[in-house]
Amino acid sequence: MQLGPCARADLRQAVHEQVLETIARGARLVTGGHFIERPGFFYEPTVVSEVTPGMPMFDEEVFGPAAAVVRANDLEHALELANASRFGLGANLWTRDIALAEELAGRIEAGNVFINGMVASDPRLPFGGVKKSGYGRELSSFGIHEFVNIQTVWIA
């Protein structure tokens, strides 16, 4: 596996601060959580568990190699947690029960729901978010409409 750097020093610092503050509020560092000292703005792949609402890694978008593990009591609680976010770009469902996943996908407030696969940009698929993650779509036949000006002419 190869890991790329964060784009800038301030972005790496922001991820690090999210990790530290999440831990300070009661989460547990599983692995990572440090800068990689080499040229570039590298940050160790990081996993933080026992993350709950009110912690930065739950409430904010994390733009770096840091994952939050959030425990749900049951399926309904998992949906409640997923939809509690102010953001809604993409979500993943991992299961062998595809019929259930299809039903749940319709209940998740996200612009993209990938079942048994990571959210990825594909020119064949519309891509975009909801809530604070954007409005409208790019890519696919839906996305091309973002670049079209339609003129209406009405005559009485």
LOTI-989099 format. One record per residue (C-alpha): x, y, z; residue in three letters; residue number from 1. Coordinates in nm, 4 decimals, always signed. Layout:
% residues N
          X          Y          Z   residu   num
          X          Y          Z      ALA   NUM
...
% end
This chain:
% residues 156
          X          Y          Z   residu   num
    +0.0000    +0.0000    +0.0000      MET     1
    +0.1185    +0.3495    -0.0772      GLN     2
    +0.0052    +0.6534    +0.1173      LEU     3
    +0.0179    +1.0012    -0.0273      GLY     4
    +0.0711    +1.3172    +0.1749      PRO     5
    -0.1828    +1.5768    +0.2776      CYS     6
    -0.1829    +1.8707    +0.0354      ALA     7
    -0.0469    +2.1289    +0.2809      ARG     8
    +0.1016    +2.1536    +0.6303      ALA     9
    -0.2094    +2.3273    +0.7687      ASP    10
    -0.4332    +2.0478    +0.6399      LEU    11
    -0.2160    +1.7830    +0.8050      ARG    12
    -0.2245    +1.9872    +1.1266      GLN    13
    -0.6056    +2.0093    +1.1081      ALA    14
    -0.6373    +1.6290    +1.0859      VAL    15
    -0.3968    +1.5895    +1.3766      HIS    16
    -0.5957    +1.8356    +1.5884      GLU    17
    -0.9208    +1.6524    +1.5099      GLN    18
    -0.7607    +1.3265    +1.6220      VAL    19
    -0.6160    +1.4773    +1.9425      LEU    20
    -0.9387    +1.6550    +2.0389      GLU    21
    -1.1457    +1.3429    +1.9716      THR    22
    -0.9158    +1.1436    +2.2015      ILE    23
    -0.9284    +1.4193    +2.4647      ALA    24
    -1.3082    +1.3850    +2.4650      ARG    25
    -1.2941    +1.0149    +2.5454      GLY    26
    -1.2221    +0.8241    +2.2257      ALA    27
    -0.9393    +0.5709    +2.2054      ARG    28
    -0.6452    +0.5822    +1.9658      LEU    29
    -0.6106    +0.2377    +1.8072      VAL    30
    -0.3200    +0.3114    +1.5747      THR    31
    -0.1373    +0.6027    +1.4141      GLY    32
    -0.1955    +0.9584    +1.5229      GLY    33
    +0.1461    +1.1057    +1.4410      HIS    34
    +0.3224    +1.2956    +1.1663      PHE    35
    +0.5524    +1.0922    +0.9436      ILE    36
    +0.8826    +1.2754    +0.9430      GLU    37
    +0.9909    +1.2830    +0.5796      ARG    38
    +0.9601    +1.5321    +0.2954      PRO    39
    +0.5940    +1.6161    +0.2367      GLY    40
    +0.2984    +1.6492    +0.4689      PHE    41
    +0.2533    +1.2846    +0.5644      PHE    42
    +0.0329    +1.1621    +0.8475      TYR    43
    +0.0190    +0.8059    +0.9752      GLU    44
    -0.2894    +0.6037    +0.8831      PRO    45
    -0.4949    +0.6502    +1.1983      THR    46
    -0.7874    +0.4681    +1.3556      VAL    47
    -0.9752    +0.6118    +1.6522      VAL    48
    -1.2445    +0.4021    +1.8224      SER    49
    -1.5245    +0.4786    +2.0672      GLU    50
    -1.6106    +0.7940    +1.8709      VAL    51
    -1.9470    +0.9483    +1.9597      THR    52
    -2.1511    +1.2531    +1.8576      PRO    53
    -1.9973    +1.5720    +1.9924      GLY    54
    -1.6433    +1.4654    +1.9046      MET    55
    -1.4648    +1.6350    +1.6121      PRO    56
    -1.4137    +1.3107    +1.4196      MET    57
    -1.7904    +1.2499    +1.4354      PHE    58
    -1.9170    +1.6038    +1.3817      ASP    59
    -1.6681    +1.7275    +1.1201      GLU    60
    -1.5371    +1.6073    +0.7869      GLU    61
    -1.1936    +1.4491    +0.8208      VAL    62
    -0.9716    +1.5136    +0.5184      PHE    63
    -0.6790    +1.2850    +0.5848      GLY    64
    -0.5863    +0.9247    +0.6594      PRO    65
    -0.7879    +0.9042    +0.9824      ALA    66
    -1.0911    +0.6821    +1.0392      ALA    67
    -1.3439    +0.7053    +1.3207      ALA    68
    -1.5023    +0.3865    +1.4534      VAL    69
    -1.8548    +0.4546    +1.5793      VAL    70
    -2.0508    +0.1791    +1.7524      ARG    71
    -2.4259    +0.1494    +1.6925      ALA    72
    -2.6642    -0.0483    +1.9138      ASN    73
    -2.8715    -0.1786    +1.6226      ASP    74
    -2.9689    -0.1043    +1.2641      LEU    75
    -3.2023    +0.1864    +1.3451      GLU    76
    -2.9379    +0.3427    +1.5676      HIS    77
    -2.6822    +0.3047    +1.2869      ALA    78
    -2.9120    +0.4942    +1.0489      LEU    79
    -2.9730    +0.7610    +1.3131      GLU    80
    -2.5975    +0.8053    +1.3594      LEU    81
    -2.5312    +0.8140    +0.9851      ALA    82
    -2.7986    +1.0772    +0.9274      ASN    83
    -2.6933    +1.2881    +1.2283      ALA    84
    -2.4112    +1.4324    +1.0212      SER    85
    -2.4381    +1.7837    +0.8760      ARG    86
    -2.2628    +1.6401    +0.5738      PHE    87
    -2.3807    +1.3948    +0.3129      GLY    88
    -2.1369    +1.3259    +0.0336      LEU    89
    -2.1031    +0.9487    +0.0458      GLY    90
    -2.1788    +0.6426    +0.2533      ALA    91
    -2.0833    +0.2763    +0.2436      ASN    92
    -2.2877    -0.0282    +0.3374      LEU    93
    -2.1015    -0.3556    +0.3817      TRP    94
    -2.3207    -0.6664    +0.3959      THR    95
    -2.4111    -0.9965    +0.2347      ARG    96
    -2.7803    -0.8982    +0.2428      ASP    97
    -2.8065    -0.6918    -0.0755      ILE    98
    -3.1852    -0.6534    -0.0534      ALA    99
    -3.1538    -0.5023    +0.2942      LEU   100
    -2.8691    -0.2782    +0.1766      ALA   101
    -3.0813    -0.1465    -0.1102      GLU   102
    -3.3616    -0.0627    +0.1332      GLU   103
    -3.1223    +0.1067    +0.3759      LEU   104
    -2.9516    +0.3039    +0.0982      ALA   105
    -3.2771    +0.4875    +0.0347      GLY   106
    -3.2892    +0.5927    +0.4007      ARG   107
    -2.9346    +0.7300    +0.4180      ILE   108
    -2.9055    +1.1049    +0.3659      GLU   109
    -2.6107    +1.1065    +0.1259      ALA   110
    -2.5602    +1.1864    -0.2401      GLY   111
    -2.3834    +0.8541    -0.2978      ASN   112
    -2.4327    +0.5189    -0.1279      VAL   113
    -2.1973    +0.2417    -0.2308      PHE   114
    -2.2832    -0.1153    -0.1324      ILE   115
    -1.9824    -0.3392    -0.0700      ASN   116
    -1.7480    -0.0843    -0.2241      GLY   117
    -1.5806    +0.2440    -0.1407      MET   118
    -1.7307    +0.5740    -0.2536      VAL   119
    -1.5481    +0.6675    -0.5709      ALA   120
    -1.5835    +0.9155    -0.8521      SER   121
    -1.6719    +0.7412    -1.1789      ASP   122
    -1.7530    +0.9412    -1.4945      PRO   123
    -2.0471    +0.7101    -1.5648      ARG   124
    -2.2161    +0.7898    -1.2321      LEU   125
    -2.3596    +1.1178    -1.0998      PRO   126
    -2.1455    +1.2430    -0.8118      PHE   127
    -2.2315    +1.5033    -0.5497      GLY   128
    -2.3565    +1.5511    -0.1975      GLY   129
    -2.6474    +1.6754    +0.0080      VAL   130
    -2.6695    +1.8901    +0.3210      LYS   131
    -2.3383    +2.0782    +0.3755      LYS   132
    -2.1655    +1.8556    +0.1184      SER   133
    -2.3042    +2.0332    -0.1820      GLY   134
    -2.5889    +2.0744    -0.4196      TYR   135
    -2.6222    +1.9345    -0.7688      GLY   136
    -2.4237    +1.6674    -0.9467      ARG   137
    -2.1187    +1.6377    -1.1636      GLU   138
    -2.0357    +1.3581    -1.4070      LEU   139
    -2.2749    +1.1324    -1.6017      SER   140
    -2.5672    +1.2597    -1.8072      SER   141
    -2.7020    +1.4313    -1.4932      PHE   142
    -2.3811    +1.6242    -1.4397      GLY   143
    -2.3637    +1.7617    -1.7925      ILE   144
    -2.6730    +1.9705    -1.7152      HIS   145
    -2.4613    +2.1728    -1.4688      GLU   146
    -2.2874    +2.3216    -1.7759      PHE   147
    -2.5929    +2.3892    -1.9901      VAL   148
    -2.7905    +2.7130    -2.0075      ASN   149
    -3.1484    +2.6473    -2.1090      ILE   150
    -3.3427    +2.9383    -2.2516      GLN   151
    -3.7158    +2.9620    -2.2073      THR   152
    -3.9175    +3.1657    -2.4574      VAL   153
    -4.2825    +3.2107    -2.3713      TRP   154
    -4.5367    +3.3860    -2.5928      ILE   155
    -4.8865    +3.4808    -2.4791      ALA   156
% end
